């Protein structure tokens, strides 16, 4: 499984394909309504990030997927000393989106999820 941390993680070919798929979704949204059915995305936002959080969640819902989320550190085991990596690894999901700089920069939480 590939981990997407930033735009530089894509090859030119992958970016071209992503743009092509995005254009197709715009033209034929009805063909994508169930593409994420049975998939769960965890959103782990430890920093304020309203637009990013809503963008990810809206996209997942429009594709037929489900969302579990955490939006405040005080509501997680991180508040009592658990590492961010351990928190991420205990959350069942097919993939996750986060807004924590430490996770994004180090890839420390990137693990293949099934």
Secondary structure, 3 states (H helix, E strand, C coil): CCCCCCHHHCCHHHHHHHHHHHHHHHHCHHHHCCCCCCCEEEEECCCCCHHHHHHHHHHHHHCCCEEEEECCHHHCHHHHCCCHHHHHHHCCCCEEEECCHHHHHHCCCCCCCC
